[in-house]
Amino acid sequence: MTRIRDAVDRFCARHPRFGISNLMLYIVVGTGIVYLLYILTRANDANAISFLYFNLSGLLKGEVWRLITFVFVPNDFRPFWLLVSLYFYYWIGSTLEREWGTARFNFYYFSGVLLSVLAAVLVSLATGYYGYPMAGTSYVNLSMFLAFAVLFPDMQVLLLFVIPVKMKWLAWLDAALIAFDMIRAVIAGSWLGVVLPIVALLNFLVFVWPEVQRLNGIRKRQNSGQAVDFRRAVRQQQQQKGYHHKCAVCGRTDSDYPDLQFRYCSKCAGYHCFCQDHIFSHVHFTE
């Protein structure tokens, strides 16, 4: 898993503009359009837009749009809760994109979508029933929420708009709900309902679990008094002949590029300097 994540990080560092910028805005707008389409059918029935759902039967008939359109199907058709969920996941997704960069966030979101499609195909082939419908990206959003909770565990949100709750406790609550949904799916014989949560957790483990281990390592170093000393790092760099700062990615120095800004990364193990072009897009050094 670490190798996959490192390969993605290297690609994202080299191609920081890869992907769709402000992806969650397009997801939210597309979901709103599908909801309006649902209202215009006047059927008050989600089956009225079933041509947008993903299923293997439709895909084999050449209905390739289903590979994308199921992403925009609302997870909840009640207006109030739809607005709340769209705002919440737009906020989470936009924050993750700013934290990770456009390329890595796109990889994370679309890998969740791709794994969901593959899961639906495999379940259909295994059971011989090609009509399993998959609508919405509730478990992709769940994977996104878990990543957010790892990066910002102490951030508070208002549960039911009244009770302040930290993100890490909401993550544990969601984990319990996942387990409940899986048990209910097993009882109902819905294998797709069992596999999709597993796929969401797999996406989380591949992309985010190494981040959990890295953060734990940083906390251990801080608790042992080995926090990054930036003044010491500067002195070490100044002892090197000919320059004070050198980017660990591109090798440019402040003597060769006096107008370039250099920063030290607190997330890397050890003391590593980066130029302004790579401080937010480099692969973090680990012990």
Residue pairs with C-beta under 8 A, 6 or more apart in sequence:
1 205
1 206
1 209
1 210
2 210
4 206
5 206
5 207
5 210
6 283
8 104
8 107
8 207
9 104
9 283
9 284
10 283
11 18
11 103
11 107
12 18
12 100
12 101
12 103
12 104
12 107
12 281
13 249
13 278
13 281
13 282
13 283
15 103
16 101
16 102
16 103
16 280
16 281
17 102
17 103
18 102
18 103
18 106
19 102
19 103
19 105
19 106
19 107
20 26
20 102
20 106
21 102
22 94
22 97
23 93
23 97
23 102
23 105
23 106
23 109
24 89
24 90
24 93
24 94
24 97
25 90
25 94
27 71
27 72
27 89
27 90
27 93
28 86
28 89
28 90
30 71
30 72
31 72
31 73
31 74
31 82
31 86
32 86
33 72
34 49
34 52
34 69
34 72
34 73
34 74
35 74
35 77
35 82
37 49
38 46
38 48
38 49
38 74
38 77
41 48
41 49
46 77
46 135
49 73
50 133
50 135
51 58
51 63
51 66
52 65
52 66
52 69
52 70
52 72
52 73
52 135
53 66
53 69
53 70
53 73
53 133
53 134
53 135
54 66
54 67
54 69
54 70
54 117
54 120
54 133
54 134
54 135
55 66
55 120
55 124
55 130
55 131
55 132
55 133
55 134
56 120
56 121
56 124
56 125
56 130
56 131
56 132
57 124
57 130
57 131
58 66
59 66
59 67
59 121
60 130
67 117
70 134
70 135
70 136
70 137
71 113
71 136
71 137
71 140
73 135
73 136
74 82
74 136
75 85
75 136
75 137
75 138
75 141
76 82
76 85
85 141
89 141
89 144
89 145
92 144
92 145
92 148
93 105
93 109
93 144
95 148
95 152
96 105
96 108
96 144
96 147
96 148
96 151
97 105
99 151
100 108
101 280
101 281
107 207
108 143
108 144
108 147
108 203
108 207
109 140
109 144
111 203
111 206
111 207
112 137
112 139
112 140
112 143
112 144
112 199
112 200
112 203
113 137
113 140
115 199
115 202
115 203
116 134
116 137
116 139
116 140
116 196
116 199
116 200
117 134
118 199
119 192
119 195
119 196
119 198
119 199
120 132
120 134
120 192
120 196
122 195
123 132
123 191
123 192
123 195
124 130
124 131
124 132
126 191
127 191
132 192
134 192
134 196
139 196
139 197
139 199
139 200
140 200
140 203
142 174
142 178
142 197
142 200
143 200
143 201
143 203
143 204
145 170
145 171
145 174
146 171
146 174
146 201
146 204
146 208
147 204
147 207
147 208
148 167
149 167
149 168
149 170
149 171
150 171
150 208
150 211
150 212
150 215
151 211
152 167
153 166
153 167
153 168
153 171
154 166
154 167
154 168
155 166
155 167
156 164
156 165
156 166
156 167
157 164
157 165
157 167
157 170
158 164
158 165
159 165
159 170
178 197
178 200
178 201
181 193
181 197
182 193
182 194
182 197
182 198
184 193
185 191
185 192
185 193
185 194
186 194
214 267
214 284
214 286
217 269
217 286
217 287
218 266
218 267
218 269
221 227
221 269
228 264
228 266
228 271
229 271
230 264
230 271
232 271
233 264
233 271
233 273
234 244
234 264
236 271
237 243
237 244
237 245
237 246
237 273
238 244
240 246
242 253
242 255
243 253
243 254
243 255
243 256
244 253
244 254
244 255
245 253
245 254
245 262
245 273
246 252
246 253
246 254
246 273
247 253
247 262
247 273
247 274
247 275
247 277
247 278
248 272
248 273
248 274
248 278
248 282
248 285
249 274
249 275
249 278
249 282
250 275
250 277
250 278
252 260
252 275
254 260
254 262
257 275
260 275
260 276
261 275
261 276
262 273
262 274
262 275
262 276
263 273
263 274
263 276
263 279
264 271
264 272
264 273
264 274
265 272
265 274
265 279
265 282
265 284
265 285
267 284
268 284
268 285
268 286
269 284
269 285
269 286
269 287
270 285
270 287
272 285
274 282
